Amino acid sequence: MRTFKLLVAYDGTDLVGWQRQPEGVSVQGLLEEALAPFHDGPVTVTGAGRTDAGVHATGQVASVHLASGVRPEDLHRAVNARLPPHVRVLRLDAAPASFHARFDARAKTYEYRIMNGPLVAPFVHRYAWHVACSLDVDRMTDAALVIEGTHDFTCFQSTGSRVQTGVRRMFESRLAVAPGGPSLAAVPDATVEGGRLIVYRVTGTGFLRHMVRAIVGTLVEVGRRAADPSIVRALLGGAPRSAAGPTAPARGLCLAAVSYVTPPELVAAHR
């Protein structure tokens, strides 16, 4: 048996998410089908994060064990040849036998894109939440900074979730106005006249179900002055989930990176 590490990108618009489901097309299922010819028996691909339906990725990481002597570079080409164009393995490398994409991960980075303005360009609407009303980015930025540090984020998870604890550590929680900006922002016609792209970037040890989308929904409420920036601190202090903003649409969310070494500069900044 050999272990491989995969760096995966996908447009999640028409997918049911990362994880296999009884119905619908998943990223995990597509990868397992593409890798099946290189293993005797069922193939199991493990992802670092289980993105939901409609969520994208530019930096998902996966691991797989295969009973095959194929060279990594040949396997890389073969897998992409069997995948649909909206899912791509960007890198495929041999890894230590003990490597586990999920359990070995030390931090994940998500980016959420908001197109703020009267219109959203046709090349962007699949990858951003269109918010037409005026948003006060300074207020949103102040509220986002409160997320940094170690907190109980139970107030930002979807109802019915089952986790032992909602405590997570966030190394970074920042907003930026980025016309043309990073990753998925760099597409044709990213902005239209009178509009701007707002990118929320958050890095942490782990995330609860719908957590980032609930945070973004709350930040938008702050930005449109329907809530005070202090609402974030109140939510982290035990205010009910109903006090948070709506859950933002999945299409604006992207898993941007997975780190297997906790960034030392982030640790130093938030000790």
FIPA-806191 format. One record per residue (C-alpha): residue in three letters; x, z, y. Coordinates in steps of 0.05 Angstrom, whole numbers, padded with zeros to 5 digits, always signed. Layout:
<sites>
alaXZY;...
</sites>
This chain:
<sites>
met+00000+00000+00000;arg+00025-00017+00070;thr-00001+00010+00136;phe-00013-00034+00197;lys-00027-00017+00269;leu-00072-00065+00308;leu-00083-00072+00383;val-00153-00101+00392;ala-00192-00130+00451;tyr-00265-00150+00450;asp-00325-00169+00492;gly-00377-00121+00467;thr-00438-00155+00499;asp-00467-00181+00434;leu-00439-00128+00387;val-00471-00064+00360;gly-00407-00027+00377;trp-00343-00011+00340;gln-00373+00023+00279;arg-00407-00013+00221;gln-00483-00009+00225;pro-00538-00026+00175;glu-00558-00084+00220;gly-00520-00124+00272;val-00448-00146+00281;ser-00395-00093+00293;val-00321-00098+00311;gln-00302-00056+00250;gly-00342-00101+00205;leu-00312-00165+00233;leu-00241-00139+00224;glu-00254-00115+00153;glu-00282-00183+00134;ala-00222-00218+00165;leu-00173-00173+00128;ala-00210-00174+00061;pro-00169-00232+00031;phe-00106-00190+00038;his-00128-00130-00003;asp-00155-00117-00073;gly-00221-00081-00061;pro-00259-00058+00000;val-00220-00055+00066;thr-00230+00003+00114;val-00207-00006+00186;thr-00203+00058+00228;gly-00210+00054+00304;ala-00182+00103+00354;gly-00250+00105+00390;arg-00321+00088+00368;thr-00345+00047+00427;asp-00421+00039+00433;ala-00462-00025+00434;gly-00445-00067+00495;val-00380-00030+00511;his-00317-00072+00517;ala-00243-00059+00500;thr-00177-00086+00524;gly-00136-00031+00489;gln-00171-00008+00426;val-00123+00013+00370;ala-00139+00009+00296;ser-00103+00025+00231;val-00112-00005+00161;his-00079+00003+00092;leu-00070-00061+00053;ala-00041-00077-00015;ser-00007-00141+00009;gly+00063-00165+00017;val+00045-00212+00075;arg+00090-00210+00136;pro+00058-00177+00198;glu+00066-00240+00239;asp+00031-00282+00186;leu-00024-00231+00178;his-00033-00230+00254;arg-00045-00305+00256;ala-00090-00305+00196;val-00135-00249+00221;asn-00146-00282+00289;ala-00162-00347+00255;arg-00219-00312+00218;leu-00247-00274+00278;pro-00297-00300+00329;pro-00268-00315+00398;his-00298-00253+00430;val-00255-00207+00385;arg-00179-00213+00385;val-00122-00175+00353;leu-00071-00175+00409;arg-00016-00143+00367;leu-00006-00127+00294;asp+00053-00086+00271;ala+00076-00050+00208;ala+00067+00025+00217;pro+00088+00089+00180;ala+00045+00104+00120;ser+00019+00167+00154;phe-00006+00132+00217;his-00080+00143+00232;ala-00108+00108+00294;arg-00159+00163+00308;phe-00126+00228+00288;asp-00058+00211+00317;ala-00085+00191+00386;arg-00066+00239+00442;ala-00103+00208+00501;lys-00152+00152+00516;thr-00164+00115+00581;tyr-00231+00085+00600;glu-00247+00042+00660;tyr-00316+00032+00689;arg-00332-00024+00737;ile-00386-00024+00791;met-00401-00086+00831;asn-00427-00059+00897;gly-00461-00109+00942;pro-00521-00154+00949;leu-00502-00201+00892;val-00461-00201+00829;ala-00420-00263+00811;pro-00440-00298+00746;phe-00372-00288+00714;val-00375-00212+00725;his-00445-00190+00707;arg-00427-00179+00633;tyr-00372-00130+00653;ala-00398-00090+00711;trp-00458-00049+00735;his-00489-00082+00795;val-00508-00030+00847;ala-00537-00064+00908;cys-00546-00004+00954;ser-00490+00021+00999;leu-00443+00071+00965;asp-00399+00123+01000;val-00334+00116+00960;asp-00301+00175+00995;arg-00356+00222+00970;met-00350+00192+00900;thr-00275+00200+00901;asp-00280+00274+00919;ala-00330+00285+00864;ala-00288+00247+00813;leu-00228+00291+00825;val-00267+00353+00802;ile-00268+00322+00732;glu-00193+00330+00725;gly-00170+00390+00685;thr-00198+00426+00624;his-00274+00435+00624;asp-00334+00439+00579;phe-00366+00370+00587;thr-00428+00385+00546;cys-00471+00371+00608;phe-00447+00299+00607;gln-00460+00283+00534;ser-00523+00248+00507;thr-00577+00292+00479;gly-00576+00302+00404;ser-00500+00297+00399;arg-00467+00343+00348;val-00398+00368+00365;gln-00364+00435+00353;thr-00343+00440+00425;gly-00352+00401+00490;val-00285+00424+00518;arg-00239+00366+00535;arg-00178+00357+00580;met-00178+00302+00632;phe-00110+00282+00659;glu-00137+00231+00709;ser-00204+00217+00742;arg-00198+00169+00800;leu-00237+00115+00838;ala-00208+00054+00871;val-00237-00005+00908;ala-00203-00062+00873;pro-00223-00133+00893;gly-00191-00176+00841;gly-00162-00112+00808;pro-00138-00097+00738;ser-00160-00119+00668;leu-00230-00147+00666;ala-00233-00150+00742;ala-00185-00209+00742;val-00237-00263+00728;pro-00261-00321+00771;asp-00307-00301+00828;ala-00297-00227+00817;thr-00330-00212+00884;val-00378-00247+00930;glu-00384-00242+01005;gly-00406-00172+01026;gly-00390-00143+00958;arg-00334-00101+00928;leu-00310-00079+00860;ile-00306-00004+00849;val-00264+00017+00788;tyr-00269+00087+00759;arg-00210+00104+00713;val-00209+00167+00670;thr-00157+00190+00620;gly-00168+00249+00573;thr-00156+00279+00505;gly-00224+00258+00481;phe-00294+00239+00503;leu-00364+00259+00483;arg-00418+00208+00468;his-00439+00172+00533;met-00396+00221+00572;val-00361+00170+00617;arg-00426+00133+00631;ala-00461+00199+00650;ile-00404+00216+00697;val-00408+00147+00729;gly-00483+00153+00737;thr-00473+00220+00772;leu-00419+00192+00817;val-00465+00136+00838;glu-00519+00187+00856;val-00466+00222+00899;gly-00445+00155+00930;arg-00516+00137+00950;arg-00526+00207+00978;ala-00580+00226+00929;ala-00535+00284+00906;asp-00481+00327+00937;pro-00409+00321+00911;ser-00414+00394+00891;ile-00462+00373+00835;val-00403+00356+00790;arg-00374+00426+00795;ala-00443+00455+00784;leu-00452+00413+00721;leu-00385+00434+00694;gly-00404+00506+00709;gly-00466+00503+00665;ala-00520+00467+00704;pro-00569+00431+00657;arg-00559+00358+00636;ser-00622+00340+00676;ala-00583+00355+00739;ala-00534+00298+00724;gly-00545+00226+00744;pro-00572+00172+00698;thr-00529+00144+00643;ala-00495+00081+00670;pro-00504+00016+00632;ala-00456+00002+00575;arg-00433-00066+00602;gly-00389-00034+00656;leu-00348+00008+00608;cys-00282-00013+00577;leu-00234+00024+00531;ala-00170+00006+00568;ala-00116+00043+00529;val-00100+00092+00474;ser-00037+00135+00479;tyr-00001+00166+00419;val+00045+00206+00464;thr+00013+00249+00518;pro+00040+00221+00584;pro+00088+00275+00609;glu+00075+00259+00682;leu+00001+00272+00672;val+00014+00337+00635;ala+00061+00361+00690;ala+00011+00343+00743;his-00045+00383+00711;arg-00012+00445+00684;
</sites>
